[in-house]
């Protein structure tokens, strides 16, 4: 697996900044959870504006990711969920691989559609 970074791409920066705040949140900085939620909400809005469709594959990925970030609002499950998000966000940020995309491409409404992260 090769490292794939793209600092010239705003979408890559969304993931990179999200990753930094997930690390901070998991390390014990509680405001990090709220910041991750806010960045993820901004990604949803950005991709809705760019793709002009909720059903566009990149938008679906951001909506599901945002839904997972909302677990940061509840103290009990947030650490476990955010550890999973940490692993997934590392994979997206540095390797261009996305577990959410792998699941979404198998749901019925995405069969026969173009599957892409960005």
Residue, then its C-alpha position, 0 to 999 in steps of 0.5 A: x500500500x502506497x502513501x497517497x497525500x494531496x495537499x493541493x486538494x481541499x478535500x484532503x485537508x478536510x480529512x487531515x484536519x478531521x484526523x488531527x481533532x480525532x486524535x485530540x479528542x481520543x487523547x482526552x481533549x473533549x472539545x475535539x469531539x465537537x470540532x470533529x462533528x462541525x468539520x464533518x457537517x461542513x464536509x456534508x454541506x461542501x459535497x452537497x454543494x459540489x455534487x448537487x445530490x444527496x445520492x452522489x457517492x461522495x456525499x453519501x460517504x460524508x453523510x454516513x461519516x457525519x452520522x458516526x461523528x454524532x456519537x461524540x455527543x454521548x460520553x459512553x460510546x464515543x471513545x470506541x466509535x472515535x477509535x474506529x473513526x481514527x483508523x478509518x480516517x488514517x486510511x482515507x487521509x494517507x492511503x485513499x481507502x475508505x471502509x464506508x465506501x466499501x459498504x456503501x457500494x454494496x447497498x442496492x441503490x448504489x449498484x451500477x453507479x460510479x464509486x468514488x471517494x471524491 
